[in-house]
Amino acid sequence: MSTTGSLVQSVDWLAIAPPTITAVVALAVLVADLFLPEARKPLLGVVATAGLALAALSLLPLLSGDRRTFCLTAKPEVCSYTADHFALIVQFLVLGGALLTALLSIDPIKDHRLPTGEFWFLLLSSAAGAALLPASRDLATLVIALEVASLPAFALVGIKRENRLSSEAALKFFLSSVAATAVMLLGVSFVYAATGSLHLSQVAHALTRLPDPQLATLASAGVALTLVGFAFKTAAVPFHFWVPDTYVGAPLPVAAYLSVVGKAAGFSGLILVTVQGFPSYAHIWGPALAVLAALTMTAGNVAALRQRPGRAHSAVRLLAWSSVAQAGYLLVPIAAAGYAGNPAHAIGSTVAYALMYAAVNLGAFAVAALVARTSPLNRLEDYRGLSARRPLTALALGFFLLCLAGLPPGVIGLFAKVTVFSAAVDAGLAWLAVVMAVNVVIALYYYLQWTALLFRPAAGAAETATAGQTPGAPGQTPGAPGQLPAVRPATEHRPKIPTPLAAAIALAAVLGIALSGAPQLVLRFASGALL
């Protein structure tokens, strides 16, 4: 066969439909933004949301079996794109998370006068890269997909151009991610030099029989540098320093997107390179990831403890540190896979935990976006007495926080933590299981403290009651000598919840409640996530 003929192959368009549809809609939004008048630009949000829903629906035909494309003609089993069970689960998480982010974004775009076309183009472009990543089966495609997911995110973080915090957050995010990419590319080049291939299956085979000790040393350095690069992307300690400032400075929907979709992209890439690309180095990356998991969950939880009501501390910053701690929990099963003969069960635990975390964390950010409409600083103190102002919203946020803490009625959170815990125990990582148990107890304090705050009387409630019992108070005017100022009931002048925001909170709550009633659905869906 000639060289030209060997490059000709058919493309399975159905297999690549989810990222392709997302990318095509992104380009359509960008072009439409050039011609639509300003008054009609909110239609772009409808188009973007519909495009994400269509991309998610395109996953349904792929459930019938694995599909591969962009394969080597000499070795048809070696492919760059594989739509297997693992890829479909992560793509469902990515596209579902992006869809909820789109619902959260519709009103903030109008309220903060963000550039509409640019925002939707960047969000869809990042989602397309994140959807491509779990199906990538060679190191080049993995790096490209990760950068396609990351580069638009930098601009999204800094899209509030007049806001100094937003620009500073974007700069920190950009610099840390560029450093991670540089380290990762260096590692990938070392692996390629040692093995002569970029396809994960061929890399895994070549790493088991390197003829030269120098090549083995080069490969070891490449594996280590590649893992360091992905540690940046997953916000593992000590590469987590960008997370709090980035989440606080970014628009709230973007922070929610990074906490779920960005994390899913990073962890899916880490799973692929460790379990499928570097299984022969499990004795190195297994212990390393176990230590990173312990450090990450501990650092995140201890820092979250410092965010307390009454000290002008930010609720978003608490969610950011909580996100770092959750990344530590997600690392536990991947570390356990380095000790297990069959890593599929351990990886299934990570996927199950990620699905639970995505639903309830997006719900918590949705409630934070609602509170931010009346309290832009979004302090923890702003949530005091939320049950009196918005009872259903307070109940929803309380449920989300209990899910993150792993307490009933958030049964899905409890099951997810038990699954991760059992993965560590089954792999013989008893010390890591103990560290995780201690961290779960630590996290209970700040989750329960925030939950209790929702149902405490708001500041001034006691004074209001006293004023109501003062003789003649109803006839007094505010500011009269010797009288307390009249305080309006908390239910007056309550702004209406925008429909897209209400839909996002309701969807997250319904999903969390349904999965708490039948947690086995997530566990069954996530089981056998890898071949």
C-alpha positions as MATLAB code, in Angstrom:
seq = 'MSTTGSLVQSVDWLAIAPPTITAVVALAVLVADLFLPEARKPLLGVVATAGLALAALSLLPLLSGDRRTFCLTAKPEVCSYTADHFALIVQFLVLGGALLTALLSIDPIKDHRLPTGEFWFLLLSSAAGAALLPASRDLATLVIALEVASLPAFALVGIKRENRLSSEAALKFFLSSVAATAVMLLGVSFVYAATGSLHLSQVAHALTRLPDPQLATLASAGVALTLVGFAFKTAAVPFHFWVPDTYVGAPLPVAAYLSVVGKAAGFSGLILVTVQGFPSYAHIWGPALAVLAALTMTAGNVAALRQRPGRAHSAVRLLAWSSVAQAGYLLVPIAAAGYAGNPAHAIGSTVAYALMYAAVNLGAFAVAALVARTSPLNRLEDYRGLSARRPLTALALGFFLLCLAGLPPGVIGLFAKVTVFSAAVDAGLAWLAVVMAVNVVIALYYYLQWTALLFRPAAGAAETATAGQTPGAPGQTPGAPGQLPAVRPATEHRPKIPTPLAAAIALAAVLGIALSGAPQLVLRFASGALL';
ca = [
       0.000    0.000    0.000;
       1.328    3.428   -0.871;
       2.047    6.101    1.702;
      -0.798    8.233    0.384;
      -3.247    5.364    0.528;
      -2.328    4.533    4.097;
      -3.535    7.944    5.225;
      -7.011    7.533    3.740;
      -9.655    6.340    6.168;
     -13.318    6.846    6.907;
     -14.466    8.984    9.808;
     -17.159    7.728   12.165;
     -19.180   10.934   12.433;
     -21.602    9.436   14.923;
     -18.755    8.639   17.312;
     -17.388   12.171   17.218;
     -20.832   13.841   17.231;
     -20.812   15.194   20.848;
     -17.668   17.379   20.586;
     -18.328   18.150   16.910;
     -21.865   19.464   17.476;
     -20.625   21.607   20.360;
     -17.813   23.067   18.240;
     -20.098   23.736   15.239;
     -22.635   25.545   17.430;
     -19.774   27.610   18.912;
     -18.750   28.738   15.414;
     -22.386   29.451   14.497;
     -22.773   31.625   17.601;
     -19.567   33.513   16.793;
     -20.708   34.251   13.227;
     -24.258   35.161   14.275;
     -22.874   37.599   16.838;
     -21.426   39.670   13.987;
     -24.810   40.272   12.374;
     -27.372   40.290   15.179;
     -28.379   43.677   16.605;
     -27.760   44.216   20.296;
     -31.420   43.751   21.206;
     -31.503   40.291   19.603;
     -28.253   38.941   21.077;
     -29.986   37.150   23.998;
     -31.060   34.665   21.310;
     -27.467   33.470   21.232;
     -27.930   32.059   24.750;
     -30.940   30.080   23.560;
     -28.966   28.728   20.584;
     -26.002   27.803   22.794;
     -28.201   26.043   25.357;
     -30.046   24.153   22.620;
     -26.720   23.157   21.053;
     -25.443   21.719   24.327;
     -28.706   19.801   24.782;
     -28.408   18.413   21.233;
     -24.802   17.390   21.857;
     -25.868   15.576   25.030;
     -28.667   13.792   23.144;
     -26.160   12.634   20.524;
     -24.668   10.388   23.230;
     -27.752    8.140   23.175;
     -26.982    6.296   19.882;
     -23.484    5.556   21.201;
     -24.785    3.498   24.127;
     -25.154    0.452   21.868;
     -21.410   -0.296   21.898;
     -17.874    1.017   21.591;
     -16.965    2.932   18.441;
     -13.495    3.916   17.235;
     -12.217    6.257   14.576;
      -8.976    7.920   13.408;
      -7.221    4.547   13.578;
      -3.874    3.436   12.189;
      -4.613    1.573    8.939;
      -1.772   -0.863    9.615;
      -3.163   -1.553   13.104;
      -6.928   -0.882   13.103;
      -7.139   -1.568   16.828;
      -4.875    1.428   17.573;
      -7.090    4.514   17.365;
      -6.898    8.145   18.433;
     -10.615    8.437   19.298;
     -12.636    5.824   21.174;
     -16.235    6.330   22.250;
     -16.310    3.663   24.976;
     -18.213    3.512   28.266;
     -15.714    5.694   30.088;
     -15.757    8.373   27.389;
     -19.562    8.471   27.276;
     -19.885    8.875   31.050;
     -17.426   11.767   31.184;
     -18.958   13.377   28.079;
     -22.366   13.153   29.741;
     -20.921   14.832   32.835;
     -19.185   17.536   30.776;
     -22.128   18.377   28.547;
     -24.620   18.198   31.414;
     -22.409   20.484   33.504;
     -22.022   22.913   30.600;
     -25.797   22.892   30.079;
     -26.460   23.820   33.707;
     -23.734   26.477   33.456;
     -25.527   27.907   30.422;
     -28.739   28.211   32.441;
     -26.811   29.977   35.199;
     -25.221   32.376   32.707;
     -28.229   33.783   30.859;
     -29.167   36.450   33.424;
     -25.643   37.389   34.661;
     -24.701   38.189   31.057;
     -27.497   40.773   30.964;
     -26.982   42.023   34.521;
     -23.223   42.580   34.162;
     -23.367   43.563   30.468;
     -20.894   40.904   29.459;
     -20.092   40.495   25.734;
     -22.786   38.013   24.768;
     -21.352   36.448   21.640;
     -17.861   36.118   23.079;
     -19.142   34.490   26.275;
     -21.175   31.810   24.519;
     -18.457   31.115   21.962;
     -15.847   30.661   24.687;
     -18.118   28.467   26.826;
     -19.020   26.187   23.917;
     -15.414   25.992   22.709;
     -14.204   24.969   26.162;
     -17.000   22.396   26.446;
     -16.052   20.954   23.042;
     -12.465   20.438   24.197;
     -13.607   18.902   27.487;
     -15.929   16.527   25.592;
     -13.124   15.496   23.233;
     -10.656   14.702   26.012;
     -12.139   11.495   27.546;
     -12.340    9.886   24.095;
      -8.731   10.732   23.221;
      -6.407    7.756   23.072;
      -3.101    9.309   22.122;
      -0.986   11.824   23.998;
      -1.096   14.472   21.256;
      -4.892   14.501   21.123;
      -5.029   14.504   24.921;
      -2.851   17.611   25.180;
      -4.706   19.397   22.365;
      -8.110   18.608   23.885;
      -6.956   19.766   27.308;
      -5.721   23.069   25.885;
      -8.892   23.584   23.843;
     -10.786   23.172   27.117;
      -8.411   25.474   29.043;
      -7.635   28.389   26.704;
     -11.225   29.679   26.407;
     -11.574   29.297   30.182;
      -8.832   31.903   30.718;
     -10.861   34.442   28.761;
     -14.079   33.466   30.543;
     -12.473   34.103   33.932;
     -11.357   37.581   32.856;
     -14.435   38.491   30.824;
     -15.467   41.170   33.353;
     -12.936   43.525   31.824;
     -13.571   46.458   34.145;
     -13.182   44.293   37.256;
      -9.662   44.192   38.713;
     -10.275   40.929   40.588;
     -11.447   39.252   37.395;
      -8.339   40.323   35.474;
      -6.069   39.231   38.309;
      -7.807   35.854   38.552;
      -7.469   35.304   34.805;
      -3.760   36.129   34.935;
      -3.097   33.684   37.807;
      -5.102   30.975   36.065;
      -3.296   31.595   32.776;
       0.227   31.580   34.213;
      -0.316   28.426   36.277;
      -1.933   26.598   33.367;
       0.813   27.620   30.934;
       3.436   26.316   33.356;
       1.487   23.044   33.665;
       1.230   22.702   29.901;
       4.944   23.334   29.425;
       5.827   20.667   31.973;
       3.326   18.252   30.432;
       4.641   18.778   26.897;
       8.176   18.152   28.101;
       7.027   14.919   29.723;
       5.134   13.817   26.609;
       8.198   14.505   24.434;
      10.334   12.358   26.748;
       7.806    9.519   26.590;
       7.694    9.752   22.796;
      11.480    9.745   22.568;
      11.653    6.620   24.728;
       8.773    4.650   23.158;
       8.503    5.983   19.595;
       4.726    6.311   19.835;
       2.032    8.626   21.140;
      -0.872    6.156   21.180;
      -1.609    5.096   24.759;
      -1.875    1.388   23.993;
       1.444    1.348   22.135;
       3.114    3.485   24.818;
       1.932    1.055   27.495;
       3.340   -1.885   25.540;
       6.666   -0.175   24.781;
       7.240    0.899   28.390;
       7.258   -2.744   29.503;
      10.279   -3.649   27.363;
      12.681   -0.749   27.010;
      16.014   -2.223   25.876;
      18.290    0.572   27.066;
      18.615    1.746   30.721;
      19.006    5.294   29.435;
      15.673    5.028   27.651;
      14.136    3.718   30.858;
      15.449    6.753   32.743;
      14.109    9.072   30.037;
      10.730    7.335   30.153;
      10.587    7.605   33.947;
      11.251   11.336   33.743;
       8.599   11.674   31.056;
       6.012    9.830   33.134;
       6.770   11.981   36.187;
       6.577   15.277   34.265;
       3.345   14.286   32.536;
       1.749   13.487   35.889;
       2.953   16.813   37.315;
       1.268   18.609   34.434;
      -2.043   16.876   35.103;
      -1.686   17.566   38.831;
      -1.847   21.283   37.958;
      -5.025   20.715   35.935;
      -6.720   18.800   38.747;
      -5.753   21.411   41.391;
      -3.856   18.868   43.465;
      -1.586   20.180   46.239;
       0.910   21.849   45.849;
      -0.442   22.992   42.462;
      -3.733   24.326   43.822;
      -2.775   27.926   44.597;
      -4.712   29.389   41.629;
      -8.104   27.981   42.644;
      -9.429   30.344   45.403;
      -8.580   33.641   43.685;
      -9.732   32.344   40.296;
     -13.128   31.230   41.601;
     -13.690   34.480   43.512;
     -12.608   36.713   40.627;
     -14.463   34.866   37.858;
     -18.181   35.328   37.143;
     -20.084   32.840   39.300;
     -21.267   30.651   36.383;
     -17.655   30.395   35.184;
     -16.486   29.402   38.676;
     -19.198   26.709   38.706;
     -18.047   25.533   35.269;
     -14.411   25.282   36.351;
     -15.313   23.407   39.531;
     -17.143   20.680   37.611;
     -16.320   20.599   33.883;
     -12.719   21.760   34.269;
     -12.167   19.205   37.018;
     -13.785   16.431   34.934;
     -11.457   17.178   32.020;
      -8.363   17.123   34.206;
      -9.275   13.918   35.997;
     -10.305   12.062   32.838;
      -6.931   12.903   31.298;
      -5.123   11.785   34.451;
      -7.028    8.486   34.449;
      -6.194    7.803   30.811;
      -2.459    8.478   31.064;
      -2.018    6.492   34.284;
      -4.256    3.475   33.795;
      -4.050    3.089   30.015;
      -0.745    4.770   29.150;
       1.558    4.073   32.099;
       0.271    0.902   33.826;
       3.794   -0.520   34.089;
       4.764    2.484   36.248;
       1.916    1.945   38.709;
       4.467    1.318   41.454;
       5.541    4.966   40.986;
       2.355    6.892   40.254;
       0.216    4.872   42.690;
       2.086    5.946   45.869;
       2.646    9.457   44.460;
      -1.074    9.990   43.835;
      -1.923    8.549   47.260;
       0.298   11.158   48.932;
      -1.144   13.911   46.710;
      -4.674   12.796   47.613;
      -3.944   12.982   51.349;
      -2.289   16.401   51.067;
      -4.981   17.820   48.774;
      -7.998   16.851   50.868;
      -6.284   18.015   54.070;
      -5.154   21.381   52.688;
      -8.565   22.061   51.156;
     -10.519   21.241   54.307;
      -8.198   23.106   56.677;
      -8.334   26.219   54.494;
     -12.134   25.969   54.255;
     -12.312   25.967   58.063;
     -10.940   29.513   58.034;
     -13.999   30.793   56.137;
     -16.416   31.741   58.911;
     -19.613   33.786   59.149;
     -19.358   37.241   60.644;
     -15.862   37.919   59.272;
     -16.788   39.065   55.765;
     -15.550   35.736   54.429;
     -16.715   34.733   50.973;
     -19.065   31.820   50.338;
     -17.446   31.347   46.916;
     -14.011   31.101   48.508;
     -15.342   28.405   50.838;
     -16.710   26.528   47.810;
     -13.312   26.928   46.138;
     -11.454   25.349   49.060;
     -14.148   22.685   49.255;
     -13.479   21.985   45.572;
      -9.786   21.446   46.360;
     -10.734   19.003   49.135;
     -13.108   17.151   46.799;
     -10.246   16.827   44.300;
      -8.361   14.935   47.013;
     -11.236   12.483   47.390;
     -11.342   12.017   43.599;
      -7.640   11.175   43.583;
      -8.055    8.324   46.078;
      -9.504    5.697   43.671;
      -6.975    6.626   40.964;
      -4.185    6.014   43.467;
      -5.898    2.756   44.454;
      -5.886    1.699   40.794;
      -2.092    1.616   40.984;
      -2.323   -1.139   43.595;
      -5.232   -3.118   42.119;
      -4.858   -5.945   39.627;
      -8.061   -4.796   37.874;
      -8.339   -0.995   38.082;
     -11.846   -0.810   36.565;
     -13.600   -0.932   39.966;
     -11.383    1.792   41.413;
     -11.839    4.060   38.403;
     -15.587    3.457   38.576;
     -15.494    4.886   42.102;
     -13.897    8.097   40.832;
     -16.480    8.395   38.061;
     -19.376    7.778   40.477;
     -18.030   10.380   42.895;
     -17.541   12.878   40.062;
     -21.147   12.447   38.891;
     -22.492   13.055   42.402;
     -20.193   15.996   42.985;
     -21.124   17.622   39.674;
     -24.859   17.676   40.405;
     -24.756   19.002   43.961;
     -21.823   21.400   43.479;
     -23.496   23.049   40.494;
     -26.623   23.325   42.636;
     -24.673   25.065   45.410;
     -23.177   27.514   42.907;
     -26.644   28.130   41.457;
     -27.940   29.178   44.890;
     -24.815   31.334   45.346;
     -25.625   33.022   42.021;
     -29.127   33.754   43.299;
     -27.850   35.268   46.547;
     -25.308   37.327   44.592;
     -28.169   39.126   42.808;
     -29.017   40.958   46.044;
     -25.671   40.604   47.876;
     -22.861   41.044   45.321;
     -20.103   40.379   47.884;
     -21.604   36.927   48.489;
     -20.399   36.697   52.092;
     -21.335   33.757   54.282;
     -23.190   36.220   56.504;
     -25.500   37.020   53.582;
     -26.958   33.509   53.921;
     -28.094   34.035   57.506;
     -31.867   33.644   57.689;
     -32.204   32.612   54.039;
     -34.964   30.197   55.093;
     -37.141   33.156   56.111;
     -36.609   34.970   52.802;
     -36.578   32.016   50.404;
     -37.572   28.779   52.166;
     -37.306   26.473   49.144;
     -33.931   27.888   48.121;
     -32.588   27.452   51.651;
     -33.810   23.844   51.722;
     -32.149   23.192   48.361;
     -28.819   24.671   49.478;
     -28.989   22.774   52.767;
     -29.553   19.569   50.824;
     -26.611   20.289   48.500;
     -24.308   20.984   51.445;
     -25.388   17.811   53.235;
     -24.693   15.844   50.044;
     -21.193   17.317   49.886;
     -20.728   16.456   53.567;
     -22.026   12.909   53.033;
     -24.880   13.134   55.539;
     -28.533   12.070   55.208;
     -30.761   13.043   53.503;
     -27.932   13.512   51.010;
     -27.625    9.750   50.620;
     -25.869    9.981   47.256;
     -23.013   11.891   48.903;
     -22.721    9.246   51.600;
     -22.698    6.397   49.066;
     -20.087    8.151   46.931;
     -17.772    8.617   49.917;
     -18.266    5.009   51.014;
     -17.409    3.861   47.490;
     -14.192    5.873   47.471;
     -13.376    4.684   50.985;
     -13.874    1.034   50.011;
     -11.630    1.484   46.955;
      -8.801    2.607   49.256;
      -9.384   -0.265   51.697;
      -9.562   -2.878   48.932;
      -6.237   -1.623   47.536;
      -4.565   -1.989   50.935;
      -4.296    1.772   51.488;
      -5.576    1.691   55.058;
      -3.595    4.801   56.023;
      -5.203    6.767   53.191;
      -8.648    5.561   54.272;
      -7.933    6.853   57.784;
      -6.801   10.225   56.430;
      -9.955   10.425   54.350;
     -12.157    9.578   57.336;
     -10.516   12.328   59.400;
     -11.003   14.814   56.583;
     -14.663   13.900   56.193;
     -15.133   14.734   59.884;
     -13.287   18.046   59.440;
     -15.484   18.938   56.465;
     -18.622   18.279   58.510;
     -17.854   21.355   60.610;
     -17.933   23.969   57.861;
     -20.688   22.297   55.841;
     -22.955   22.025   58.901;
     -22.008   25.538   60.046;
     -23.151   26.942   56.697;
     -26.300   24.785   56.731;
     -27.220   25.948   60.252;
     -26.688   29.571   59.202;
     -29.478   29.236   56.655;
     -32.035   28.648   59.397;
     -30.815   31.116   62.009;
     -32.718   34.391   62.490;
     -31.372   37.188   60.363;
     -29.647   40.112   62.052;
     -32.236   42.556   63.390;
     -34.973   39.947   63.791;
     -35.003   40.316   67.577;
     -35.172   44.080   67.287;
     -38.074   43.750   64.885;
     -40.008   41.604   67.358;
     -39.282   44.048   70.180;
     -40.420   46.970   68.083;
     -43.664   45.156   67.336;
     -44.364   44.779   71.078;
     -43.631   48.416   71.957;
     -46.827   50.300   72.887;
     -47.804   52.623   70.157;
     -45.159   51.264   67.802;
     -47.542   50.864   64.850;
     -48.227   54.580   64.914;
     -44.624   55.656   65.223;
     -42.638   56.855   62.284;
     -39.150   55.588   61.594;
     -36.599   57.653   63.411;
     -38.969   59.019   66.064;
     -37.205   59.792   69.356;
     -36.931   56.824   71.658;
     -38.266   54.361   69.124;
     -36.535   51.620   67.147;
     -36.608   52.075   63.385;
     -39.311   50.118   61.644;
     -38.011   47.005   59.879;
     -39.853   45.615   56.892;
     -40.597   41.907   56.876;
     -37.976   39.851   55.070;
     -40.559   38.711   52.511;
     -41.248   42.236   51.205;
     -39.614   43.469   47.998;
     -38.187   40.026   47.316;
     -36.842   39.956   43.748;
     -38.281   37.290   41.525;
     -35.964   34.385   40.690;
     -35.111   34.389   36.958;
     -36.571   31.377   35.200;
     -33.241   29.931   33.907;
     -31.683   30.224   37.368;
     -34.721   28.632   39.013;
     -34.572   25.826   36.440;
     -30.885   25.187   37.211;
     -31.533   24.982   40.968;
     -34.568   22.746   40.433;
     -32.722   20.404   38.049;
     -29.789   20.006   40.426;
     -32.138   19.403   43.381;
     -34.283   16.868   41.502;
     -31.191   15.024   40.308;
     -29.709   14.946   43.805;
     -32.964   13.744   45.377;
     -33.512   11.090   42.702;
     -29.995    9.743   43.078;
     -30.283    9.796   46.871;
     -33.355    7.614   46.503;
     -31.605    5.231   44.102;
     -27.813    5.651   44.477;
     -27.255    2.289   42.830;
     -28.089    3.952   39.502;
     -24.902    6.007   39.627;
     -22.820    3.091   40.882;
     -24.161    0.804   38.149;
     -23.701    3.489   35.492;
     -20.120    4.127   36.567;
     -19.122    0.486   37.058;
     -16.721   -0.892   34.523;
     -15.801    2.593   33.363;
     -12.574    1.410   31.744;
     -11.874   -1.464   29.371;
];
